[in-house]
Every structure is written in structure tokens, then in C-alpha cells.
Amino acid sequence: MSAGEEQAPDPRQDSRQEPETGTARLRRAFWHPGRRQVVVGVLLALVAFGAIVQVRTSGQSDEYAGYREEDLVNVLSGLAGASRRARNEISRLERTKSQLESDTDAEQAALDQAQSEADTLAILAGTVPVTGPGIRVTITEKSGQVSAQTVLNMVQALRVAGAEAMQFNGTVRVVAQTSFSDTATGLSIDGTRLTSPYVVDVIGGPSALSGAMSILEGPRVDLEDDGAKVEISELSSLDIEAVTDAATPEYADPLDDQ
């Protein structure tokens, strides 16, 4: 080929020099990213993460976001006042609880005292059975009949010595209103006829009661003078089961302030 002749273009060389389309460049960048593209991608990810955190934080503080400083101070003051009122209410409730407990204790103490007084009155009135230490006096007529006056004197002497409860022959309870009278065959105590031997159970201090029976010119001597044999036994425990009906006052009434 001579120098003046023009060389024919190579078709394969023309095809390699054709411009690359946008789709091809995008595909190539996606599958084979360059260093600059990697850096840009990382920056975009960091920016997106920061935006998400900011949105969440803003959502949590939206309630007070628009408040002025003065408004925030008022809110804090209101919260402090509510807390103070709550503490005061707790203190008041605790004082009320303590007062109720104190009132309950006082009421229970009053009830216990009233019950104790009622029990004492029931014993003295002879309306309930009782048990306790005391003495048993057995009076057996030998050479004569024991008079009602002598027996009444014995009962009075035992009361002075501290007798708290008393019964005759296991059937008649002796109380303040008990009456004694003579019969042809023995004694009548509150209308109940009794005959010798008379067994008198008395609850109280055994030594004091026994001493009251045996003093000089005391009940024992009087009973023996009437012709009776007297036996006295001190007991650590004895039961008095005889009871009497409570007497209803006919004229007396309690005072209004009692």
C-alpha cells in the first residue's frame, strides 16, 4: 500500500469507541464501586442514622419542647407542691392511723375493765359458779340444835375475813340478801330447809378464813356452845356451783351520770 493511499477504518475499533450508556455506568458502579463511592455511601448511612436518632429524641421531648423557661419553672414548682402535699397527706394518714390504734387500745382497756367489774359483781351477787381456794366447815349437831343467829354470826365473821363466795350443803348460795331462820328440824336459808350436818364451802384466803373461825369467842366457840361439833378443812381448790337469781331493785335506779 502506497503512502498516499488512505487506510480503511477498522470496524472493531469503532465499536470499542462508542460512548457508554447511563444504565451501563450505573450497573458498573453498583457492582464495582470505587473508593469515592464507598466513602459517599458511608457518609450517607451516618447521616441517615443521625436523622433517625434526632427524630426519636424530638418525639420524646415534644411535651416540653415549646415551653418557655418561665413555664418550665412553673411546672417544676407545681410538681414540688404536689410532692409536698402528698407528703403532708401521708403524715396526716399516719397520725390518723396512730390515733385510731390508740382509741382502739383505750376502748379495749375500757371493755376489759367493764368485763372485770361485771365478773366481780356476778360473783358477789351469786349469779355464776366460782372456783378457788378456801375452807370447808362441817357443822354436826350433837347435843343441841344450832340457832340461825349463830350461823348468821359465822357468815358475817367469814365475810369480814375476806370470804368472796359461800354455799350451804351444795344447794344454797349465800349473798348479801340471804335470810336465815330457825325451823323445827334445822334451818331455813332463803326458804330452803336444811338439816344437820351443815357443810359450808367458803372461797377466800384459807388461813384468814380458818383463823376467823377459830379466834377466841369466835364462831367456832359459839357453834360448840349450841351443842355442835365443828370441823374446818383448808383447801387449795373448791367449787361453788350453787347460784341465785339476780334480784331486781324495786326502788333504786342508777344516776344518769354514772
PyRosetta script that sets phi, psi and omega in degrees:
from pyrosetta import init, pose_from_sequence

init()
pose = pose_from_sequence("MSAGEEQAPDPRQDSRQEPETGTARLRRAFWHPGRRQVVVGVLLALVAFGAIVQVRTSGQSDEYAGYREEDLVNVLSGLAGASRRARNEISRLERTKSQLESDTDAEQAALDQAQSEADTLAILAGTVPVTGPGIRVTITEKSGQVSAQTVLNMVQALRVAGAEAMQFNGTVRVVAQTSFSDTATGLSIDGTRLTSPYVVDVIGGPSALSGAMSILEGPRVDLEDDGAKVEISELSSLDIEAVTDAATPEYADPLDDQ")
pose.set_psi(1, 133.3)
pose.set_omega(1, -177.0)
pose.set_phi(2, -80.1)
pose.set_psi(2, 160.3)
pose.set_omega(2, -177.6)
pose.set_phi(3, -65.5)
pose.set_psi(3, -27.0)
pose.set_omega(3, -177.6)
pose.set_phi(4, -80.6)
pose.set_psi(4, -17.1)
pose.set_omega(4, -179.5)
pose.set_phi(5, -78.7)
pose.set_psi(5, 138.6)
pose.set_omega(5, 177.5)
pose.set_phi(6, -81.4)
pose.set_psi(6, 137.5)
pose.set_omega(6, -179.4)
pose.set_phi(7, -81.4)
pose.set_psi(7, 130.9)
pose.set_omega(7, -178.6)
pose.set_phi(8, -67.8)
pose.set_psi(8, 136.5)
pose.set_omega(8, -179.9)
pose.set_phi(9, -65.0)
pose.set_psi(9, 146.3)
pose.set_omega(9, -179.1)
pose.set_phi(10, -87.8)
pose.set_psi(10, 119.6)
pose.set_omega(10, -178.7)
pose.set_phi(11, -58.5)
pose.set_psi(11, -35.9)
pose.set_omega(11, -179.4)
pose.set_phi(12, -66.1)
pose.set_psi(12, -35.7)
pose.set_omega(12, 178.3)
pose.set_phi(13, -67.0)
pose.set_psi(13, -33.9)
pose.set_omega(13, 178.3)
pose.set_phi(14, -67.6)
pose.set_psi(14, -37.7)
pose.set_omega(14, -178.3)
pose.set_phi(15, -68.4)
pose.set_psi(15, -31.4)
pose.set_omega(15, 179.5)
pose.set_phi(16, -73.7)
pose.set_psi(16, -23.0)
pose.set_omega(16, -177.5)
pose.set_phi(17, -93.4)
pose.set_psi(17, 5.0)
pose.set_omega(17, 178.2)
pose.set_phi(18, -67.3)
pose.set_psi(18, 138.8)
pose.set_omega(18, -178.0)
pose.set_phi(19, -63.2)
pose.set_psi(19, 144.2)
pose.set_omega(19, -177.2)
pose.set_phi(20, -81.6)
pose.set_psi(20, 135.4)
pose.set_omega(20, -178.5)
pose.set_phi(21, -74.8)
pose.set_psi(21, 163.1)
pose.set_omega(21, 179.8)
pose.set_phi(22, -62.9)
pose.set_psi(22, -40.5)
pose.set_omega(22, -179.6)
pose.set_phi(23, -62.1)
pose.set_psi(23, -41.1)
pose.set_omega(23, 179.9)
pose.set_phi(24, -65.4)
pose.set_psi(24, -41.0)
pose.set_omega(24, 178.9)
pose.set_phi(25, -65.2)
pose.set_psi(25, -40.4)
pose.set_omega(25, 179.3)
pose.set_phi(26, -63.4)
pose.set_psi(26, -42.6)
pose.set_omega(26, 179.0)
pose.set_phi(27, -63.6)
pose.set_psi(27, -43.4)
pose.set_omega(27, -179.4)
pose.set_phi(28, -65.7)
pose.set_psi(28, -38.1)
pose.set_omega(28, -179.9)
pose.set_phi(29, -68.8)
pose.set_psi(29, -32.8)
pose.set_omega(29, -179.2)
pose.set_phi(30, -69.6)
pose.set_psi(30, -45.9)
pose.set_omega(30, -176.5)
pose.set_phi(31, -83.8)
pose.set_psi(31, -25.8)
pose.set_omega(31, -179.4)
pose.set_phi(32, -132.9)
pose.set_psi(32, 70.5)
pose.set_omega(32, -176.8)
pose.set_phi(33, -70.9)
pose.set_psi(33, 146.6)
pose.set_omega(33, 177.7)
pose.set_phi(34, -88.7)
pose.set_psi(34, 175.4)
pose.set_omega(34, -178.4)
pose.set_phi(35, -60.8)
pose.set_psi(35, -41.5)
pose.set_omega(35, -179.5)
pose.set_phi(36, -63.6)
pose.set_psi(36, -38.9)
pose.set_omega(36, -179.5)
pose.set_phi(37, -68.0)
pose.set_psi(37, -37.4)
pose.set_omega(37, 178.0)
pose.set_phi(38, -62.9)
pose.set_psi(38, -44.3)
pose.set_omega(38, -179.9)
pose.set_phi(39, -61.6)
pose.set_psi(39, -44.6)
pose.set_omega(39, 179.7)
pose.set_phi(40, -61.9)
pose.set_psi(40, -39.7)
pose.set_omega(40, 179.9)
pose.set_phi(41, -64.6)
pose.set_psi(41, -41.8)
pose.set_omega(41, 178.8)
pose.set_phi(42, -63.7)
pose.set_psi(42, -43.2)
pose.set_omega(42, 179.0)
pose.set_phi(43, -61.4)
pose.set_psi(43, -41.9)
pose.set_omega(43, 178.6)
pose.set_phi(44, -63.3)
pose.set_psi(44, -38.2)
pose.set_omega(44, 179.0)
pose.set_phi(45, -65.0)
pose.set_psi(45, -41.6)
pose.set_omega(45, 178.7)
pose.set_phi(46, -64.4)
pose.set_psi(46, -41.8)
pose.set_omega(46, 178.8)
pose.set_phi(47, -62.4)
pose.set_psi(47, -41.4)
pose.set_omega(47, 179.5)
pose.set_phi(48, -64.7)
pose.set_psi(48, -42.3)
pose.set_omega(48, 178.4)
pose.set_phi(49, -61.7)
pose.set_psi(49, -44.2)
pose.set_omega(49, 179.3)
pose.set_phi(50, -62.2)
pose.set_psi(50, -39.0)
pose.set_omega(50, 179.5)
pose.set_phi(51, -64.1)
pose.set_psi(51, -39.9)
pose.set_omega(51, -179.6)
pose.set_phi(52, -65.0)
pose.set_psi(52, -44.7)
pose.set_omega(52, 178.8)
pose.set_phi(53, -61.3)
pose.set_psi(53, -41.2)
pose.set_omega(53, -179.8)
pose.set_phi(54, -63.7)
pose.set_psi(54, -40.1)
pose.set_omega(54, -180.0)
pose.set_phi(55, -64.7)
pose.set_psi(55, -42.9)
pose.set_omega(55, 179.9)
pose.set_phi(56, -66.3)
pose.set_psi(56, -43.4)
pose.set_omega(56, 179.2)
pose.set_phi(57, -63.4)
pose.set_psi(57, -39.9)
pose.set_omega(57, 179.3)
pose.set_phi(58, -65.6)
pose.set_psi(58, -36.3)
pose.set_omega(58, -179.9)
pose.set_phi(59, -66.0)
pose.set_psi(59, -32.6)
pose.set_omega(59, -178.9)
pose.set_phi(60, -77.3)
pose.set_psi(60, -25.3)
pose.set_omega(60, -176.2)
pose.set_phi(61, -108.5)
pose.set_psi(61, 13.3)
pose.set_omega(61, -179.0)
pose.set_phi(62, -63.6)
pose.set_psi(62, -26.7)
pose.set_omega(62, -174.1)
pose.set_phi(63, -62.5)
pose.set_psi(63, -36.8)
pose.set_omega(63, -178.3)
pose.set_phi(64, -113.3)
pose.set_psi(64, 8.0)
pose.set_omega(64, -174.5)
pose.set_phi(65, -63.4)
pose.set_psi(65, -36.5)
pose.set_omega(65, -176.0)
pose.set_phi(66, -91.0)
pose.set_psi(66, 4.7)
pose.set_omega(66, -176.8)
pose.set_phi(67, -78.1)
pose.set_psi(67, 142.1)
pose.set_omega(67, 172.0)
pose.set_phi(68, -81.1)
pose.set_psi(68, 167.5)
pose.set_omega(68, -179.3)
pose.set_phi(69, -59.7)
pose.set_psi(69, -39.9)
pose.set_omega(69, 179.1)
pose.set_phi(70, -64.0)
pose.set_psi(70, -38.9)
pose.set_omega(70, 178.4)
pose.set_phi(71, -65.0)
pose.set_psi(71, -41.4)
pose.set_omega(71, 179.2)
pose.set_phi(72, -63.6)
pose.set_psi(72, -38.9)
pose.set_omega(72, 177.5)
pose.set_phi(73, -62.2)
pose.set_psi(73, -41.6)
pose.set_omega(73, 178.9)
pose.set_phi(74, -64.1)
pose.set_psi(74, -39.8)
pose.set_omega(74, 178.5)
pose.set_phi(75, -62.6)
pose.set_psi(75, -46.1)
pose.set_omega(75, 179.2)
pose.set_phi(76, -62.7)
pose.set_psi(76, -40.0)
pose.set_omega(76, 177.9)
pose.set_phi(77, -62.8)
pose.set_psi(77, -41.9)
pose.set_omega(77, 178.1)
pose.set_phi(78, -62.5)
pose.set_psi(78, -41.5)
pose.set_omega(78, 178.3)
pose.set_phi(79, -64.4)
pose.set_psi(79, -41.5)
pose.set_omega(79, 178.4)
pose.set_phi(80, -63.0)
pose.set_psi(80, -41.2)
pose.set_omega(80, 178.2)
pose.set_phi(81, -64.0)
pose.set_psi(81, -41.1)
pose.set_omega(81, 179.2)
pose.set_phi(82, -64.0)
pose.set_psi(82, -40.8)
pose.set_omega(82, 178.0)
pose.set_phi(83, -63.4)
pose.set_psi(83, -40.0)
pose.set_omega(83, 179.5)
pose.set_phi(84, -65.5)
pose.set_psi(84, -42.1)
pose.set_omega(84, 178.8)
pose.set_phi(85, -64.6)
pose.set_psi(85, -37.6)
pose.set_omega(85, 178.4)
pose.set_phi(86, -64.0)
pose.set_psi(86, -42.3)
pose.set_omega(86, 177.8)
pose.set_phi(87, -63.8)
pose.set_psi(87, -41.1)
pose.set_omega(87, 178.4)
pose.set_phi(88, -62.7)
pose.set_psi(88, -39.4)
pose.set_omega(88, 179.7)
pose.set_phi(89, -66.7)
pose.set_psi(89, -39.1)
pose.set_omega(89, 177.1)
pose.set_phi(90, -62.7)
pose.set_psi(90, -43.4)
pose.set_omega(90, 178.1)
pose.set_phi(91, -61.6)
pose.set_psi(91, -41.8)
pose.set_omega(91, -179.9)
pose.set_phi(92, -63.8)
pose.set_psi(92, -42.3)
pose.set_omega(92, 179.6)
pose.set_phi(93, -66.1)
pose.set_psi(93, -37.2)
pose.set_omega(93, 177.5)
pose.set_phi(94, -65.9)
pose.set_psi(94, -39.9)
pose.set_omega(94, 176.8)
pose.set_phi(95, -64.1)
pose.set_psi(95, -40.7)
pose.set_omega(95, 178.4)
pose.set_phi(96, -62.4)
pose.set_psi(96, -42.7)
pose.set_omega(96, 178.6)
pose.set_phi(97, -60.9)
pose.set_psi(97, -45.0)
pose.set_omega(97, 179.0)
pose.set_phi(98, -62.8)
pose.set_psi(98, -39.8)
pose.set_omega(98, 179.7)
pose.set_phi(99, -65.1)
pose.set_psi(99, -42.1)
pose.set_omega(99, 179.0)
pose.set_phi(100, -63.9)
pose.set_psi(100, -41.1)
pose.set_omega(100, 178.0)
pose.set_phi(101, -63.4)
pose.set_psi(101, -41.3)
pose.set_omega(101, 178.5)
pose.set_phi(102, -63.8)
pose.set_psi(102, -43.4)
pose.set_omega(102, 178.7)
pose.set_phi(103, -63.1)
pose.set_psi(103, -39.2)
pose.set_omega(103, 179.2)
pose.set_phi(104, -64.0)
pose.set_psi(104, -42.6)
pose.set_omega(104, 178.5)
pose.set_phi(105, -63.6)
pose.set_psi(105, -43.1)
pose.set_omega(105, 179.7)
pose.set_phi(106, -64.1)
pose.set_psi(106, -40.9)
pose.set_omega(106, 179.1)
pose.set_phi(107, -64.4)
pose.set_psi(107, -41.2)
pose.set_omega(107, 178.8)
pose.set_phi(108, -64.7)
pose.set_psi(108, -40.0)
pose.set_omega(108, 178.0)
pose.set_phi(109, -62.9)
pose.set_psi(109, -41.3)
pose.set_omega(109, 178.3)
pose.set_phi(110, -64.6)
pose.set_psi(110, -40.7)
pose.set_omega(110, 178.4)
pose.set_phi(111, -64.6)
pose.set_psi(111, -41.5)
pose.set_omega(111, 179.0)
pose.set_phi(112, -63.0)
pose.set_psi(112, -41.9)
pose.set_omega(112, 179.4)
pose.set_phi(113, -65.0)
pose.set_psi(113, -42.8)
pose.set_omega(113, 179.2)
pose.set_phi(114, -63.4)
pose.set_psi(114, -39.5)
pose.set_omega(114, 179.1)
pose.set_phi(115, -65.5)
pose.set_psi(115, -41.0)
pose.set_omega(115, 178.5)
pose.set_phi(116, -62.2)
pose.set_psi(116, -42.8)
pose.set_omega(116, 179.0)
pose.set_phi(117, -66.2)
pose.set_psi(117, -37.8)
pose.set_omega(117, 178.7)
pose.set_phi(118, -65.4)
pose.set_psi(118, -40.1)
pose.set_omega(118, 178.0)
pose.set_phi(119, -63.4)
pose.set_psi(119, -42.4)
pose.set_omega(119, 179.5)
pose.set_phi(120, -62.0)
pose.set_psi(120, -45.4)
pose.set_omega(120, 179.6)
pose.set_phi(121, -64.2)
pose.set_psi(121, -36.4)
pose.set_omega(121, 179.1)
pose.set_phi(122, -65.7)
pose.set_psi(122, -38.1)
pose.set_omega(122, 178.4)
pose.set_phi(123, -66.4)
pose.set_psi(123, -46.7)
pose.set_omega(123, -179.0)
pose.set_phi(124, -65.6)
pose.set_psi(124, -33.6)
pose.set_omega(124, 179.6)
pose.set_phi(125, -79.6)
pose.set_psi(125, -11.5)
pose.set_omega(125, 177.2)
pose.set_phi(126, 76.4)
pose.set_psi(126, 24.0)
pose.set_omega(126, -176.3)
pose.set_phi(127, -94.1)
pose.set_psi(127, -4.9)
pose.set_omega(127, -179.8)
pose.set_phi(128, -133.0)
pose.set_psi(128, 147.9)
pose.set_omega(128, 173.1)
pose.set_phi(129, -67.0)
pose.set_psi(129, 152.1)
pose.set_omega(129, -179.3)
pose.set_phi(130, -138.9)
pose.set_psi(130, 163.4)
pose.set_omega(130, 176.7)
pose.set_phi(131, -143.0)
pose.set_psi(131, 154.3)
pose.set_omega(131, 179.7)
pose.set_phi(132, 161.9)
pose.set_psi(132, 178.7)
pose.set_omega(132, 178.5)
pose.set_phi(133, -74.3)
pose.set_psi(133, 161.1)
pose.set_omega(133, 179.0)
pose.set_phi(134, 170.8)
pose.set_psi(134, -150.8)
pose.set_omega(134, 179.8)
pose.set_phi(135, -134.0)
pose.set_psi(135, 159.6)
pose.set_omega(135, 172.7)
pose.set_phi(136, -123.5)
pose.set_psi(136, 122.9)
pose.set_omega(136, -179.5)
pose.set_phi(137, -108.9)
pose.set_psi(137, 120.9)
pose.set_omega(137, 178.6)
pose.set_phi(138, -109.0)
pose.set_psi(138, 119.1)
pose.set_omega(138, -176.9)
pose.set_phi(139, -112.3)
pose.set_psi(139, 115.6)
pose.set_omega(139, -178.4)
pose.set_phi(140, -117.9)
pose.set_psi(140, 120.3)
pose.set_omega(140, 179.7)
pose.set_phi(141, -70.9)
pose.set_psi(141, 129.6)
pose.set_omega(141, -179.1)
pose.set_phi(142, -114.9)
pose.set_psi(142, -61.4)
pose.set_omega(142, -175.4)
pose.set_phi(143, -111.9)
pose.set_psi(143, 1.7)
pose.set_omega(143, 179.9)
pose.set_phi(144, -167.9)
pose.set_psi(144, 170.6)
pose.set_omega(144, -179.1)
pose.set_phi(145, -93.4)
pose.set_psi(145, 133.5)
pose.set_omega(145, 179.0)
pose.set_phi(146, -73.9)
pose.set_psi(146, 133.1)
pose.set_omega(146, -178.5)
pose.set_phi(147, -85.0)
pose.set_psi(147, 154.7)
pose.set_omega(147, 177.7)
pose.set_phi(148, -62.6)
pose.set_psi(148, -35.0)
pose.set_omega(148, -180.0)
pose.set_phi(149, -65.4)
pose.set_psi(149, -39.4)
pose.set_omega(149, 178.3)
pose.set_phi(150, -64.7)
pose.set_psi(150, -41.5)
pose.set_omega(150, 178.9)
pose.set_phi(151, -66.6)
pose.set_psi(151, -39.8)
pose.set_omega(151, 178.5)
pose.set_phi(152, -63.6)
pose.set_psi(152, -40.9)
pose.set_omega(152, 177.5)
pose.set_phi(153, -61.7)
pose.set_psi(153, -38.0)
pose.set_omega(153, 177.7)
pose.set_phi(154, -63.5)
pose.set_psi(154, -44.7)
pose.set_omega(154, 179.8)
pose.set_phi(155, -60.8)
pose.set_psi(155, -42.9)
pose.set_omega(155, 179.6)
pose.set_phi(156, -64.0)
pose.set_psi(156, -42.1)
pose.set_omega(156, 179.0)
pose.set_phi(157, -63.2)
pose.set_psi(157, -39.8)
pose.set_omega(157, 178.2)
pose.set_phi(158, -67.1)
pose.set_psi(158, -37.8)
pose.set_omega(158, 177.0)
pose.set_phi(159, -62.9)
pose.set_psi(159, -42.8)
pose.set_omega(159, 178.7)
pose.set_phi(160, -62.5)
pose.set_psi(160, -32.5)
pose.set_omega(160, -178.7)
pose.set_phi(161, -80.1)
pose.set_psi(161, -2.3)
pose.set_omega(161, 175.9)
pose.set_phi(162, 108.3)
pose.set_psi(162, 17.8)
pose.set_omega(162, 177.4)
pose.set_phi(163, -63.5)
pose.set_psi(163, 131.1)
pose.set_omega(163, -178.9)
pose.set_phi(164, -104.7)
pose.set_psi(164, -24.1)
pose.set_omega(164, 178.1)
pose.set_phi(165, -155.2)
pose.set_psi(165, 150.1)
pose.set_omega(165, -174.5)
pose.set_phi(166, -153.1)
pose.set_psi(166, 142.4)
pose.set_omega(166, 174.8)
pose.set_phi(167, -143.8)
pose.set_psi(167, 152.4)
pose.set_omega(167, 177.8)
pose.set_phi(168, -110.7)
pose.set_psi(168, 129.8)
pose.set_omega(168, 174.6)
pose.set_phi(169, 52.2)
pose.set_psi(169, 25.5)
pose.set_omega(169, 175.8)
pose.set_phi(170, 70.7)
pose.set_psi(170, 7.7)
pose.set_omega(170, -174.5)
pose.set_phi(171, -127.1)
pose.set_psi(171, -24.9)
pose.set_omega(171, -174.9)
pose.set_phi(172, -118.0)
pose.set_psi(172, 120.1)
pose.set_omega(172, 177.2)
pose.set_phi(173, -87.7)
pose.set_psi(173, 131.9)
pose.set_omega(173, -179.3)
pose.set_phi(174, -95.5)
pose.set_psi(174, 124.2)
pose.set_omega(174, 177.5)
pose.set_phi(175, -129.7)
pose.set_psi(175, -173.3)
pose.set_omega(175, -175.7)
pose.set_phi(176, -61.9)
pose.set_psi(176, -32.6)
pose.set_omega(176, -175.3)
pose.set_phi(177, -93.1)
pose.set_psi(177, 4.7)
pose.set_omega(177, -176.2)
pose.set_phi(178, -63.9)
pose.set_psi(178, 135.3)
pose.set_omega(178, 179.3)
pose.set_phi(179, -109.2)
pose.set_psi(179, 149.6)
pose.set_omega(179, 179.4)
pose.set_phi(180, -126.8)
pose.set_psi(180, 138.2)
pose.set_omega(180, 176.7)
pose.set_phi(181, -150.6)
pose.set_psi(181, 158.1)
pose.set_omega(181, 179.7)
pose.set_phi(182, -86.2)
pose.set_psi(182, 148.0)
pose.set_omega(182, 171.6)
pose.set_phi(183, -127.4)
pose.set_psi(183, 174.6)
pose.set_omega(183, -178.4)
pose.set_phi(184, -66.3)
pose.set_psi(184, -28.1)
pose.set_omega(184, -175.5)
pose.set_phi(185, -113.5)
pose.set_psi(185, -1.5)
pose.set_omega(185, -177.2)
pose.set_phi(186, 170.2)
pose.set_psi(186, -125.3)
pose.set_omega(186, -177.0)
pose.set_phi(187, -126.9)
pose.set_psi(187, 154.6)
pose.set_omega(187, 169.8)
pose.set_phi(188, -119.4)
pose.set_psi(188, 119.4)
pose.set_omega(188, -179.5)
pose.set_phi(189, -117.3)
pose.set_psi(189, 114.3)
pose.set_omega(189, -175.8)
pose.set_phi(190, 51.1)
pose.set_psi(190, 38.2)
pose.set_omega(190, 176.7)
pose.set_phi(191, 86.0)
pose.set_psi(191, -6.3)
pose.set_omega(191, 178.9)
pose.set_phi(192, -95.2)
pose.set_psi(192, 123.1)
pose.set_omega(192, -178.4)
pose.set_phi(193, -82.2)
pose.set_psi(193, 129.9)
pose.set_omega(193, 179.2)
pose.set_phi(194, -126.9)
pose.set_psi(194, 152.0)
pose.set_omega(194, 176.1)
pose.set_phi(195, -127.9)
pose.set_psi(195, 163.8)
pose.set_omega(195, 179.2)
pose.set_phi(196, -66.4)
pose.set_psi(196, 146.1)
pose.set_omega(196, 1.2)
pose.set_phi(197, -79.2)
pose.set_psi(197, 149.9)
pose.set_omega(197, 177.6)
pose.set_phi(198, -101.9)
pose.set_psi(198, 121.1)
pose.set_omega(198, 179.7)
pose.set_phi(199, -106.8)
pose.set_psi(199, 114.8)
pose.set_omega(199, -176.4)
pose.set_phi(200, -109.4)
pose.set_psi(200, 115.3)
pose.set_omega(200, 175.7)
pose.set_phi(201, -97.3)
pose.set_psi(201, 129.7)
pose.set_omega(201, -176.6)
pose.set_phi(202, -131.8)
pose.set_psi(202, 127.0)
pose.set_omega(202, 177.6)
pose.set_phi(203, -99.3)
pose.set_psi(203, 131.9)
pose.set_omega(203, -179.0)
pose.set_phi(204, 164.5)
pose.set_psi(204, -166.4)
pose.set_omega(204, 176.1)
pose.set_phi(205, -69.0)
pose.set_psi(205, 116.3)
pose.set_omega(205, -174.3)
pose.set_phi(206, -56.6)
pose.set_psi(206, -46.4)
pose.set_omega(206, -176.5)
pose.set_phi(207, -66.6)
pose.set_psi(207, -39.7)
pose.set_omega(207, 179.7)
pose.set_phi(208, -66.0)
pose.set_psi(208, -42.4)
pose.set_omega(208, -179.7)
pose.set_phi(209, -67.5)
pose.set_psi(209, -42.1)
pose.set_omega(209, 179.4)
pose.set_phi(210, -65.0)
pose.set_psi(210, -38.3)
pose.set_omega(210, 177.8)
pose.set_phi(211, -66.1)
pose.set_psi(211, -37.7)
pose.set_omega(211, 179.5)
pose.set_phi(212, -65.2)
pose.set_psi(212, -31.6)
pose.set_omega(212, 178.9)
pose.set_phi(213, -73.9)
pose.set_psi(213, -29.6)
pose.set_omega(213, -168.4)
pose.set_phi(214, -106.5)
pose.set_psi(214, 5.7)
pose.set_omega(214, 179.5)
pose.set_phi(215, -66.1)
pose.set_psi(215, 160.5)
pose.set_omega(215, 178.9)
pose.set_phi(216, -60.0)
pose.set_psi(216, 134.4)
pose.set_omega(216, -178.7)
pose.set_phi(217, 57.5)
pose.set_psi(217, 30.6)
pose.set_omega(217, 179.5)
pose.set_phi(218, -94.7)
pose.set_psi(218, -167.2)
pose.set_omega(218, -176.0)
pose.set_phi(219, -58.1)
pose.set_psi(219, -38.4)
pose.set_omega(219, -178.2)
pose.set_phi(220, -63.2)
pose.set_psi(220, -43.8)
pose.set_omega(220, 179.3)
pose.set_phi(221, -62.7)
pose.set_psi(221, -42.5)
pose.set_omega(221, -179.8)
pose.set_phi(222, -63.5)
pose.set_psi(222, -41.2)
pose.set_omega(222, 179.9)
pose.set_phi(223, -66.3)
pose.set_psi(223, -41.1)
pose.set_omega(223, 177.9)
pose.set_phi(224, -66.0)
pose.set_psi(224, -35.2)
pose.set_omega(224, 176.3)
pose.set_phi(225, -63.7)
pose.set_psi(225, -30.0)
pose.set_omega(225, 177.5)
pose.set_phi(226, -76.4)
pose.set_psi(226, -5.0)
pose.set_omega(226, 178.4)
pose.set_phi(227, 98.1)
pose.set_psi(227, 23.6)
pose.set_omega(227, -178.1)
pose.set_phi(228, -111.2)
pose.set_psi(228, 153.8)
pose.set_omega(228, 171.4)
pose.set_phi(229, -96.6)
pose.set_psi(229, 132.9)
pose.set_omega(229, -175.8)
pose.set_phi(230, -118.9)
pose.set_psi(230, 127.7)
pose.set_omega(230, 175.8)
pose.set_phi(231, -121.3)
pose.set_psi(231, 133.3)
pose.set_omega(231, -178.0)
pose.set_phi(232, -123.2)
pose.set_psi(232, 126.5)
pose.set_omega(232, 178.0)
pose.set_phi(233, -122.4)
pose.set_psi(233, 127.6)
pose.set_omega(233, 174.5)
pose.set_phi(234, -87.5)
pose.set_psi(234, 129.6)
pose.set_omega(234, -175.6)
pose.set_phi(235, -123.4)
pose.set_psi(235, 140.7)
pose.set_omega(235, 177.2)
pose.set_phi(236, -76.3)
pose.set_psi(236, -21.2)
pose.set_omega(236, 178.9)
pose.set_phi(237, -158.6)
pose.set_psi(237, 135.5)
pose.set_omega(237, 173.3)
pose.set_phi(238, -150.7)
pose.set_psi(238, 155.0)
pose.set_omega(238, -177.1)
pose.set_phi(239, -108.4)
pose.set_psi(239, 138.1)
pose.set_omega(239, 172.3)
pose.set_phi(240, -117.7)
pose.set_psi(240, 108.0)
pose.set_omega(240, -173.5)
pose.set_phi(241, -103.7)
pose.set_psi(241, -14.6)
pose.set_omega(241, 178.4)
pose.set_phi(242, -70.2)
pose.set_psi(242, 138.8)
pose.set_omega(242, 180.0)
pose.set_phi(243, -130.8)
pose.set_psi(243, 165.4)
pose.set_omega(243, 177.6)
pose.set_phi(244, -130.2)
pose.set_psi(244, 156.2)
pose.set_omega(244, 177.4)
pose.set_phi(245, -74.8)
pose.set_psi(245, 140.1)
pose.set_omega(245, 179.3)
pose.set_phi(246, -66.5)
pose.set_psi(246, 131.8)
pose.set_omega(246, 179.7)
pose.set_phi(247, -78.5)
pose.set_psi(247, 135.5)
pose.set_omega(247, 177.8)
pose.set_phi(248, -93.6)
pose.set_psi(248, 121.7)
pose.set_omega(248, -179.5)
pose.set_phi(249, -60.5)
pose.set_psi(249, 137.3)
pose.set_omega(249, -179.8)
pose.set_phi(250, -91.1)
pose.set_psi(250, -31.0)
pose.set_omega(250, -174.8)
pose.set_phi(251, -120.4)
pose.set_psi(251, -31.0)
pose.set_omega(251, -172.6)
pose.set_phi(252, -84.6)
pose.set_psi(252, 138.3)
pose.set_omega(252, 174.5)
pose.set_phi(253, -130.6)
pose.set_psi(253, 146.3)
pose.set_omega(253, 178.0)
pose.set_phi(254, -68.6)
pose.set_psi(254, 149.5)
pose.set_omega(254, 175.7)
pose.set_phi(255, -66.6)
pose.set_psi(255, 151.5)
pose.set_omega(255, -176.4)
pose.set_phi(256, -63.0)
pose.set_psi(256, -33.3)
pose.set_omega(256, -176.2)
pose.set_phi(257, -90.4)
pose.set_psi(257, 10.8)
pose.set_omega(257, -179.9)
pose.set_phi(258, -100.4)
pose.dump_pdb("model.pdb")
